[in-house]
Amino acid sequence: MATEAATAGPTPINKTAHPFTRGALEDLLSRRFFYAPAFEIYGGVAGLYDYGPPGSALHANILQEWRKHFIIEESMLELDTTIMTPSPVFETSGHVARFADWMVKDTKTGDVLRADHLVEGVLEARLKGDKEARGVAANPPDEAAEADAKKKKKKIVKTTAVKLDDAVVQEYETVLNQIDNYTGPQLGELVRKFNITNPDTGNEVDEPVQFNLMFDSSIGPT
């Protein structure tokens, strides 16, 4: 008598069994040596990390999937170029002149935030809270807007239902429509005018300071 072997599918993952916290995840990754701050025994350098054995394996797997998609499935060609670029290239592209962000710092914790993202996130949350207070259904989330927010790593601001004056709503919308055009001092004025604070702590932030994302390096003897 023939019997058909039962094949069990993958075991479903219970994502609610344990509450997620970023601190617990980072502690786990550190204990299992997925990564560690580079030069940690000398105090480390902010933003520089070394991969441990499991981290290196994960990194290799991600690269393998990337190559599988773009090279095999999309028939693209892979290049491996230098990470150093001469200054004239970036001067021509405009990176030297424009590749900078205006940043603000939490006056108590020292947390650093992008000024335009801070103003944008807070005002959008207030407008959303105004709609909730008025009983107006919020527009369904736009996929392109969500993808843009994730790409720019915008901070999620908690929404509170508070009705705003119509003039304030109009002013907020006007600011948001031209948020990319403000200078650092103008963003500082908006922070003060609208009483914008760090959403995570409620602390005040200092004046915007320009942070250039490019940095100098030298090639050869100097």
HURA-V963764 format. One line per field, one symbol per residue. ss: DSSP state (~ for helix, > for strand, _ for the rest). Layout:
ss->???
//
This chain:
ss->_____________________~~~~~~~~~~___>>>__~~~______>>>_~~~~~~~~~~~~~~~~~~~~~_____________~~~~~~~_~~~~_>>>>>>>_____>>>~~~~~~~~~~~~~~~~~~~~________~~~~~~~~~______________~~~~~~~~~~~~_~~~__~~~~~~~~~~___________>___>>>>__________
//
